[in-house]
Amino acid sequence: MKALVKTAPEPGLTLSDRPDPRPGPSEVVVRVKATSLCGTDAHIYNWDEWASSRIHPPRIIGHEMCGEVAEVGAGVSSVAVGDYVAAESHLTCGFCFQCRTGQAHVCKNYRILGIDVDGSFAEYVVLPERVLWKTSREIPPELACVQEPLGNAVHAALVEDLSGQTVLITGCGPTGLFAAAVARVAGAAVIIASDMSDYRLGLAKQLGVDHTLNAKTDSPEAMMATLLDITEGEGVDAALEMSGDPAALHQAFRSVKNGGRVTLFGITTGQVCFDLPNEIIFKGIRVYGVTGRRLFDTWYRLAGLFKAGLDIRPVVTHICPMAEFARGFELIKSGQCGKVVLIP
């Protein structure tokens, strides 16, 4: 099969021939129909400090995918050849305290597809039966393959109910855009989004965002004044911080009303200082740190949101043959894209 491989500890990937995988007991081989790029893949492609400390070449990378079951191993009973599936990328141990108490999304011993085991940037991928998610054929491959990152947005947005609430989303990368779409279909009253890119703010408007703020051209004071005007002086009910930018973090805490909540999903590149008394404690707000998706509660909720009319098409802006992977990573670097999907 053809696969994108990190062959050496250096920037780039290599499109090469690899042996077709075979399933072991309780494993399934999936023929990949679509697989999408994410920020983690870009870190590996660029070979930054994190990637060099985490990835051990050779490795087929990629973890967001959908496809059809091509072969099943001994003991597999929940899927059959021909089934249309996506996959949870976190391969949890099943035995730690977190796994045994309904918190498998923060398993202490998890491995990640495309990082610790060979991933989905290939024609075929072998996966444990337990991580497969049967998907409706009504969802085309270019959308079905992004259910994993979309689940991040569902968890971040709906850790508390948003219906009838005012919501601020700081950061309109793909997951922030997904969060806007989720907030819209979940019944948020007013959605405000901020970013430094007019291109991505335009995508946010396509997803139903009511107001956009450009953090590159508008001062923090001007943005705060606009937020207070929109919310009649109260501040927003919920702020979803999806960027990891320190300025956006402070904007999220300043913008939420007393007694509101802040969800933190974006990853900072270093430590960040907070004015704990005035930004958090005296405001009496609730702060949620969100990583990944709740297994598999978020997947079930996501399936229901699709049935309720969740529309993420504007987020998937580019679809490329897998051989044009370099173009996909250049698009991510430029910021002139939403989600980039590769077709093996």
C-alpha positions as semicolon CSV with decimal commas, in nm:
position;residue;x (nm);y (nm);z (nm)
1;M;0,000;0,000;0,000
2;K;0,093;0,368;-0,034
3;A;0,150;0,553;0,292
4;L;0,290;0,881;0,425
5;V;0,579;0,793;0,651
6;K;0,800;0,992;0,886
7;T;1,110;0,800;0,783
8;A;1,374;0,999;0,970
9;P;1,402;1,259;1,251
10;E;1,381;1,558;1,017
11;P;1,117;1,780;0,850
12;G;0,889;1,634;0,586
13;L;0,717;1,306;0,504
14;T;0,782;1,039;0,244
15;L;0,515;0,880;0,023
16;S;0,630;0,521;0,006
17;D;0,521;0,160;-0,032
18;R;0,453;-0,026;0,290
19;P;0,328;-0,381;0,351
20;D;-0,050;-0,416;0,362
21;P;-0,147;-0,460;0,730
22;R;-0,308;-0,781;0,853
23;P;-0,544;-0,796;1,151
24;G;-0,461;-0,978;1,471
25;P;-0,722;-1,104;1,719
26;S;-0,989;-0,838;1,787
27;E;-0,839;-0,616;1,516
28;V;-0,982;-0,481;1,191
29;V;-0,821;-0,360;0,869
30;V;-0,993;-0,048;0,733
31;R;-0,959;0,072;0,374
32;V;-0,915;0,448;0,425
33;K;-1,156;0,658;0,217
34;A;-1,057;0,997;0,361
35;T;-0,818;1,126;0,628
36;S;-0,772;1,484;0,747
37;L;-0,476;1,692;0,859
38;C;-0,457;1,848;1,203
39;G;-0,219;2,065;1,400
40;T;-0,050;1,760;1,553
41;D;0,033;1,631;1,205
42;A;0,180;1,972;1,117
43;H;0,405;1,958;1,426
44;I;0,530;1,618;1,311
45;Y;0,570;1,731;0,951
46;N;0,773;2,037;1,058
47;W;0,965;1,828;1,315
48;D;0,954;2,078;1,600
49;E;1,075;2,027;1,955
50;W;0,757;1,846;2,063
51;A;0,764;1,609;1,765
52;S;1,131;1,524;1,810
53;S;1,064;1,428;2,172
54;R;0,749;1,226;2,099
55;I;0,778;1,051;1,760
56;H;1,007;0,755;1,692
57;P;1,052;0,704;1,314
58;P;0,964;0,521;1,104
59;R;0,596;0,598;1,165
60;I;0,291;0,630;0,941
61;I;0,121;0,936;1,084
62;G;-0,242;1,057;1,075
63;H;-0,532;0,990;1,311
64;E;-0,850;1,146;1,169
65;M;-1,013;0,907;0,924
66;C;-1,305;0,714;0,787
67;G;-1,323;0,412;0,562
68;E;-1,468;0,068;0,500
69;V;-1,388;-0,250;0,686
70;A;-1,172;-0,463;0,454
71;E;-1,078;-0,754;0,680
72;V;-1,153;-0,867;1,035
73;G;-0,942;-1,066;1,277
74;A;-1,039;-1,354;1,502
75;G;-1,308;-1,276;1,756
76;V;-1,436;-0,956;1,591
77;S;-1,815;-0,938;1,625
78;S;-1,927;-0,574;1,625
79;V;-1,834;-0,489;1,264
80;A;-1,826;-0,678;0,935
81;V;-1,649;-0,643;0,601
82;G;-1,800;-0,350;0,412
83;D;-1,911;-0,151;0,717
84;Y;-1,855;0,228;0,695
85;V;-1,660;0,343;1,001
86;A;-1,467;0,623;1,166
87;A;-1,230;0,570;1,457
88;E;-1,147;0,703;1,801
89;S;-0,777;0,785;1,792
90;H;-0,708;0,736;2,163
91;L;-0,629;0,372;2,230
92;T;-0,698;0,341;2,601
93;C;-0,574;0,071;2,838
94;G;-0,910;-0,020;2,995
95;F;-0,755;-0,093;3,335
96;C;-0,641;0,233;3,497
97;F;-0,849;0,427;3,750
98;Q;-0,969;0,668;3,482
99;C;-1,079;0,396;3,239
100;R;-1,265;0,211;3,513
101;T;-1,450;0,519;3,638
102;G;-1,591;0,657;3,312
103;Q;-1,300;0,891;3,235
104;A;-1,122;0,696;2,963
105;H;-1,062;1,016;2,767
106;V;-0,792;1,095;3,025
107;C;-0,654;0,741;3,049
108;K;-0,309;0,743;3,210
109;N;-0,171;0,487;2,964
110;Y;-0,333;0,574;2,633
111;R;-0,160;0,545;2,297
112;I;-0,250;0,762;2,000
113;L;-0,308;0,654;1,641
114;G;-0,042;0,799;1,411
115;I;0,189;0,881;1,702
116;D;0,243;0,564;1,905
117;V;0,112;0,321;1,639
118;D;0,091;0,349;1,260
119;G;-0,187;0,581;1,152
120;S;-0,432;0,670;0,879
121;F;-0,224;0,851;0,614
122;A;-0,230;0,530;0,413
123;E;-0,450;0,317;0,193
124;Y;-0,514;0,077;0,483
125;V;-0,489;0,096;0,860
126;V;-0,525;-0,174;1,126
127;L;-0,725;-0,080;1,435
128;P;-0,863;-0,243;1,749
129;E;-1,227;-0,335;1,704
130;R;-1,319;-0,138;2,017
131;V;-1,226;0,203;1,871
132;L;-1,438;0,178;1,554
133;W;-1,749;0,392;1,516
134;K;-2,014;0,286;1,266
135;T;-2,110;0,591;1,063
136;S;-2,417;0,676;0,858
137;R;-2,366;0,647;0,482
138;E;-2,546;0,982;0,456
139;I;-2,227;1,150;0,582
140;P;-1,977;1,172;0,293
141;P;-1,614;1,067;0,355
142;E;-1,478;1,424;0,359
143;L;-1,706;1,496;0,656
144;A;-1,707;1,153;0,820
145;C;-1,327;1,163;0,854
146;V;-1,338;1,475;1,075
147;Q;-1,569;1,330;1,340
148;E;-1,274;1,282;1,576
149;P;-1,174;1,654;1,588
150;L;-1,539;1,752;1,567
151;G;-1,590;1,550;1,883
152;N;-1,333;1,774;2,055
153;A;-1,553;2,073;1,973
154;V;-1,868;1,895;2,091
155;H;-1,704;1,814;2,426
156;A;-1,566;2,168;2,463
157;A;-1,890;2,341;2,373
158;L;-2,141;2,114;2,547
159;V;-1,964;2,038;2,873
160;E;-2,255;2,256;2,992
161;D;-2,582;2,340;2,816
162;L;-2,560;2,631;2,569
163;S;-2,923;2,668;2,470
164;G;-3,039;3,028;2,492
165;Q;-2,694;3,151;2,598
166;T;-2,446;3,404;2,464
167;V;-2,118;3,239;2,363
168;L;-1,773;3,375;2,281
169;I;-1,533;3,156;2,081
170;T;-1,172;3,277;2,079
171;G;-0,980;3,117;1,794
172;C;-1,133;3,014;1,460
173;G;-0,903;2,733;1,362
174;P;-1,089;2,417;1,256
175;T;-1,186;2,313;1,609
176;G;-1,305;2,664;1,697
177;L;-1,510;2,667;1,376
178;F;-1,655;2,328;1,463
179;A;-1,745;2,466;1,806
180;A;-1,933;2,752;1,640
181;A;-2,134;2,506;1,431
182;V;-2,208;2,295;1,740
183;A;-2,315;2,600;1,943
184;R;-2,549;2,705;1,662
185;V;-2,728;2,371;1,632
186;A;-2,734;2,337;2,014
187;G;-2,947;2,651;2,039
188;A;-2,707;2,924;2,149
189;A;-2,880;3,262;2,134
190;V;-2,582;3,473;2,025
191;I;-2,242;3,353;1,905
192;I;-1,940;3,584;1,893
193;A;-1,609;3,472;1,743
194;S;-1,265;3,630;1,752
195;D;-0,954;3,555;1,549
196;M;-0,665;3,736;1,379
197;S;-0,760;3,611;1,031
198;D;-1,033;3,770;0,821
199;Y;-1,036;3,450;0,613
200;R;-1,127;3,234;0,912
201;L;-1,371;3,491;1,050
202;G;-1,543;3,467;0,710
203;L;-1,575;3,092;0,758
204;A;-1,723;3,157;1,102
205;K;-1,991;3,378;0,948
206;Q;-2,079;3,096;0,706
207;L;-2,138;2,872;1,009
208;G;-2,390;3,110;1,162
209;V;-2,173;3,321;1,393
210;D;-2,359;3,645;1,471
211;H;-2,065;3,878;1,542
212;T;-1,693;3,859;1,461
213;L;-1,400;4,042;1,620
214;N;-1,057;4,076;1,458
215;A;-0,794;4,057;1,732
216;K;-0,528;4,179;1,488
217;T;-0,696;4,509;1,399
218;D;-0,917;4,573;1,705
219;S;-0,764;4,665;2,041
220;P;-0,855;4,457;2,349
221;E;-1,041;4,762;2,483
222;A;-1,242;4,800;2,162
223;M;-1,329;4,431;2,154
224;M;-1,438;4,440;2,518
225;A;-1,657;4,743;2,451
226;T;-1,820;4,562;2,159
227;L;-1,880;4,251;2,369
228;L;-2,041;4,452;2,647
229;D;-2,259;4,633;2,394
230;I;-2,375;4,302;2,242
231;T;-2,450;4,153;2,585
232;E;-2,612;4,466;2,733
233;G;-2,323;4,515;2,974
234;E;-2,334;4,165;3,123
235;G;-2,064;3,972;2,939
236;V;-2,112;3,633;2,777
237;D;-2,255;3,328;2,949
238;A;-1,979;3,102;2,819
239;A;-1,637;3,152;2,662
240;L;-1,470;2,875;2,463
241;E;-1,095;2,937;2,435
242;M;-0,981;2,739;2,130
243;S;-0,657;2,915;2,029
244;G;-0,402;2,882;2,310
245;D;-0,299;3,245;2,256
246;P;-0,232;3,422;2,589
247;A;-0,416;3,738;2,479
248;A;-0,719;3,529;2,382
249;L;-0,708;3,349;2,718
250;H;-0,733;3,680;2,901
251;Q;-1,007;3,795;2,665
252;A;-1,208;3,483;2,747
253;F;-1,183;3,538;3,123
254;R;-1,254;3,912;3,102
255;S;-1,551;3,864;2,870
256;V;-1,744;3,604;3,067
257;K;-2,007;3,736;3,309
258;N;-1,995;3,678;3,683
259;G;-2,105;3,319;3,746
260;G;-2,036;3,213;3,386
261;R;-1,803;2,945;3,254
262;V;-1,484;2,921;3,052
263;T;-1,379;2,612;2,858
264;L;-1,005;2,586;2,784
265;F;-0,912;2,375;2,481
266;G;-0,632;2,566;2,305
267;I;-0,277;2,465;2,398
268;T;-0,032;2,740;2,494
269;T;0,334;2,719;2,401
270;G;0,448;2,808;2,754
271;Q;0,325;2,913;3,095
272;V;0,060;3,185;3,122
273;C;0,002;3,423;3,414
274;F;-0,351;3,503;3,534
275;D;-0,501;3,764;3,760
276;L;-0,671;3,489;3,960
277;P;-0,869;3,713;4,199
278;N;-1,019;3,939;3,933
279;E;-1,036;3,706;3,633
280;I;-1,158;3,392;3,808
281;I;-1,215;3,388;4,184
282;F;-1,413;3,708;4,246
283;K;-1,618;3,640;3,931
284;G;-1,720;3,297;4,064
285;I;-1,677;3,133;3,725
286;R;-1,642;2,765;3,636
287;V;-1,333;2,660;3,438
288;Y;-1,316;2,338;3,239
289;G;-0,998;2,193;3,094
290;V;-1,098;1,985;2,792
291;T;-0,887;1,724;2,615
292;G;-1,016;1,492;2,346
293;R;-1,365;1,348;2,358
294;R;-1,555;1,158;2,627
295;L;-1,547;0,791;2,522
296;F;-1,792;0,721;2,375
297;D;-2,051;0,960;2,514
298;T;-1,937;1,242;2,283
299;W;-1,958;1,017;1,975
300;Y;-2,323;0,936;2,051
301;R;-2,401;1,302;2,107
302;L;-2,227;1,391;1,780
303;A;-2,441;1,139;1,590
304;G;-2,750;1,307;1,735
305;L;-2,626;1,652;1,638
306;F;-2,586;1,540;1,276
307;K;-2,947;1,421;1,281
308;A;-3,047;1,758;1,429
309;G;-2,894;1,940;1,132
310;L;-2,531;2,005;1,228
311;D;-2,363;2,152;0,917
312;I;-1,984;2,153;0,906
313;R;-1,935;2,172;0,529
314;P;-1,789;2,527;0,534
315;V;-1,506;2,406;0,761
316;V;-1,377;2,149;0,508
317;T;-1,221;2,388;0,260
318;H;-0,972;2,171;0,070
319;I;-0,975;1,810;-0,051
320;C;-0,651;1,678;-0,206
321;P;-0,511;1,348;-0,330
322;M;-0,279;1,202;-0,068
323;A;0,015;1,249;-0,305
324;E;-0,035;1,628;-0,271
325;F;0,020;1,620;0,105
326;A;0,286;1,894;0,091
327;R;0,026;2,136;-0,048
328;G;-0,200;2,051;0,245
329;F;0,068;2,136;0,499
330;E;0,148;2,459;0,315
331;L;-0,218;2,556;0,339
332;I;-0,210;2,497;0,715
333;K;0,105;2,707;0,746
334;S;-0,056;2,992;0,547
335;G;-0,373;2,991;0,755
336;Q;-0,578;3,017;0,436
337;C;-0,779;2,704;0,498
338;G;-1,020;2,536;0,731
339;K;-0,987;2,160;0,739
340;V;-0,771;1,991;0,474
341;V;-0,872;1,636;0,374
342;L;-0,650;1,384;0,193
343;I;-0,791;1,108;-0,028
344;P;-0,564;0,800;-0,053
